[in-house]
């Protein structure tokens, strides 16, 4: 084996890049390469813009769903408290308030405070 044969192996990254550019120039012509690059750049920009918009829409949808659930919970709890026929312990448990060792008056105050708190 000669020394010259040892250097002919798989092409590296630089060689592959040069070969790729030459293939593109041969296929499309030297005049079309800048136009292709410009089109590719515009397509990438549009893709990023669409990605940002879809992420924003998803975030807004998630926020609206959480907001609707919270509002529904508040409305239900307010109606139950107004009717006076509800077990305050059940309402407190439903709202995620610990009921252990608390009187009905303490629970009623915590439920009202949670209903009047701003939505998160």
Secondary structure per residue as TSV (DSSP state, phi and psi in degrees):
chain	resnum	aa	ss	phi	psi
A	1	X	-	360.0	135.5
A	2	X	-	-94.5	165.8
A	3	X	H	-65.3	-35.6
A	4	X	H	-64.6	-34.0
A	5	X	H	-71.0	-26.0
A	6	X	H	-71.1	-26.1
A	7	X	T	-87.8	-8.3
A	8	X	-	-96.3	96.7
A	9	X	S	-132.7	-148.2
A	10	X	S	-70.2	137.5
A	11	X	-	-69.2	145.4
A	12	X	-	-84.2	-172.2
A	13	X	H	-63.2	-41.5
A	14	X	H	-65.2	-42.1
A	15	X	H	-66.3	-40.1
A	16	X	H	-64.0	-37.5
A	17	X	H	-64.5	-45.1
A	18	X	H	-63.6	-43.0
A	19	X	H	-62.6	-41.7
A	20	X	H	-62.6	-43.8
A	21	X	H	-63.4	-42.8
A	22	X	H	-62.6	-40.2
A	23	X	H	-64.1	-43.3
A	24	X	H	-63.5	-43.3
A	25	X	H	-63.4	-41.5
A	26	X	H	-68.0	-37.5
A	27	X	H	-73.8	-44.2
A	28	X	H	-106.8	-15.6
A	29	X	-	90.4	153.0
A	30	X	H	-65.6	-29.3
A	31	X	H	-73.2	-27.4
A	32	X	H	-86.1	-18.7
A	33	X	H	-60.2	-48.1
A	34	X	H	-61.6	-36.9
A	35	X	H	-66.6	-40.5
A	36	X	H	-64.3	-42.2
A	37	X	H	-63.4	-41.5
A	38	X	H	-63.2	-44.8
A	39	X	H	-63.0	-40.8
A	40	X	H	-63.5	-42.2
A	41	X	H	-62.9	-41.8
A	42	X	H	-65.3	-40.3
A	43	X	H	-63.1	-40.8
A	44	X	H	-64.5	-40.3
A	45	X	H	-62.7	-43.8
A	46	X	H	-63.4	-40.0
A	47	X	H	-62.6	-45.3
A	48	X	H	-63.8	-40.2
A	49	X	H	-63.2	-45.1
A	50	X	H	-64.7	-36.7
A	51	X	H	-64.2	-45.5
A	52	X	H	-61.3	-43.6
A	53	X	H	-63.8	-41.8
A	54	X	H	-67.9	-37.5
A	55	X	H	-64.6	-40.2
A	56	X	H	-65.5	-43.3
A	57	X	H	-62.9	-40.3
A	58	X	H	-63.9	-42.8
A	59	X	H	-62.7	-43.0
A	60	X	H	-64.7	-39.2
A	61	X	H	-63.9	-45.3
A	62	X	H	-60.6	-43.2
A	63	X	H	-63.8	-39.5
A	64	X	H	-68.5	-37.5
A	65	X	H	-66.0	-45.5
A	66	X	H	-63.4	-41.1
A	67	X	H	-64.1	-40.6
A	68	X	H	-65.1	-41.6
A	69	X	H	-64.4	-42.7
A	70	X	H	-64.2	-43.9
A	71	X	H	-64.9	-39.1
A	72	X	H	-63.5	-42.6
A	73	X	H	-62.1	-44.5
A	74	X	H	-63.9	-44.2
A	75	X	H	-62.6	-44.5
A	76	X	H	-62.2	-45.9
A	77	X	H	-65.0	-40.6
A	78	X	H	-63.8	-41.5
A	79	X	H	-64.7	-40.8
A	80	X	H	-66.7	-39.0
A	81	X	H	-68.3	-37.2
A	82	X	H	-67.9	-35.5
A	83	X	H	-69.0	-27.7
A	84	X	S	75.5	-1.9
A	85	X	-	-99.8	15.9
A	86	X	S	-107.4	150.6
A	87	X	-	-83.7	117.9
A	88	X	H	-62.7	-29.8
A	89	X	H	-66.5	-38.6
A	90	X	H	-65.9	-42.0
A	91	X	H	-63.7	-44.3
A	92	X	H	-62.4	-44.7
A	93	X	H	-62.2	-41.7
A	94	X	H	-61.6	-33.7
A	95	X	T	-88.5	-0.8
A	96	X	T	85.8	22.0
A	97	X	-	-97.6	133.6
A	98	X	-	-69.8	132.6
A	99	X	-	-105.1	-5.4
A	100	X	T	-67.5	127.9
A	101	X	T	71.3	17.7
A	102	X	-	-117.1	145.1
A	103	X	-	-80.0	167.2
A	104	X	H	-61.8	-36.2
A	105	X	H	-66.1	-41.8
A	106	X	H	-62.9	-43.2
A	107	X	H	-64.3	-40.6
A	108	X	H	-61.4	-41.0
A	109	X	H	-65.1	-41.2
A	110	X	H	-67.3	-39.3
A	111	X	H	-63.9	-45.2
A	112	X	H	-64.1	-40.0
A	113	X	H	-64.2	-40.4
A	114	X	H	-68.6	-35.4
A	115	X	H	-69.8	-32.2
A	116	X	H	-86.8	-10.5
A	117	X	S	-69.8	147.5
A	118	X	-	-64.6	149.5
A	119	X	-	-65.7	145.6
A	120	X	-	-106.9	360.0
